[in-house]
Structures are given as C-alpha cells and as structure tokens.
Amino acid sequence: MYIIPFSSMEIPIVIHYFAFHATYMRLVALRKFMNTKKIKPQQAQIIYKSLHDSVENIKNAFDPLFIFRFLTNLPCVMLIMYNSVKDTKDGSKNIFASIIEAILVFILIAKIFAPAIGASSLSTESDKIKVVLHDMLLVEEDETKVQDIKRFISYIEARPFKFRVLKIIHLDATLPVAILNLCVTYLIILLQLTHIY
C-alpha cells in the first residue's frame, strides 16, 4: 500500500515506452504486409502517416515529463557516483551499500533511456520499410505503381521516425552515450574541484 505513490510516478514512463512499442509493432506488421503485397503503397503511406501523427502527438504530451525526469534523475546519478567514489577513497564503503547504489543508478538511468530505446526501434523499422520499398521498385513494371512507391519513399525520407525532446535531446541510441559522456565529464570536474584525487 505504501509503494503505490512511488510506483505511480513511473506510470508515465511506462506509457511513453509502450506508446513507442505499440507503434513499432504496427510498423512491423505494415512492413510484413508490404512484403507479401497484401497492401498497396498508397494505403501503406496513409497508415504510415497516421502512425507518425499519433506518435508525434503522444510524444509532445510526454516531452515535459521526460525533461523533468531527465533534470531530476541526472543530478541524483551524479551525486550517487560522487559519493561512491568519495566513500571508496575514504575506505568507509560497505559492499552491500555499493550494490544498492549500483542498482539505484541502473534504475535511474533506465528511466531516462526507456523512451529513447522505444523511439530508436521506430527509426530502425522505418529504415526497413524503405528497404522493402526499394526492393519493390526493382521488380515493379507498372509506371503508376512505381510513382506511388517513389512518393512513399520520399515521404518516409521527409518524415522519418526520428524524434527530439523540445528539439534539444535526440531520442535515439545516441542518448545513452551522450548521458554517459555528460556524467563522466562532470564527475571528473567534481573530483577535481573537491580535491579528492
């Protein structure tokens, strides 16, 4: 009963991730239908557009929550890492405390990365759809269908599933690298300013 308020803070992250995942599964189904030629390129383009529009609307609703989570979790991670290094230097580090701190850092970072993982899967799947369309171009002889396929390819290139939070933070596989780079840089600065090492 006491854990419900704490778990309710995680619900937006779960919804954000599953919105991306549900769209990913729909894109996979769209690609499979296109492979079996059960759907025309015009119909596939309409489905792609509606999926992109719906994800964009959902993402815009969750952007402030993502920024809030980013701005609150990143300093916590930095402080835990700094205290861990400081306690290790002092020799007052307990092994169980180290394990708990490592788990806590992992959970905090996973909260930041979850939407980025979901968004990067969308980008990968839209690239696979482009490959399917290019494969269709190789075998298609009807000129009107060729034009429809080319129009769909250019639409995917104009509106790929690549997202940014507030046009600043990329939601893709580069986010973990950028956050790791940020954490290490500022941890080194903290250690130098406090003269621990």
Secondary structure, DSSP 8 states (H G I E B T S, - for coil): -TTHHHHHTTHHHHHHHHHHHHHHHHHHHHHHHHHTT-S-HHHHHHHHHHHHHHHHHHHHHHHHHHHHHHHHHHHHHHHHHHHHHHHHHHT---HHHHHHHHHHHHHHHHHHHHHHHHHHHHHHHHHHHHHHHHHHHHH---HHHHHHHHHHHHHHHHS-S-EEETTTEEESTHHHHHHHHHHHHHHHHHHHHHT--
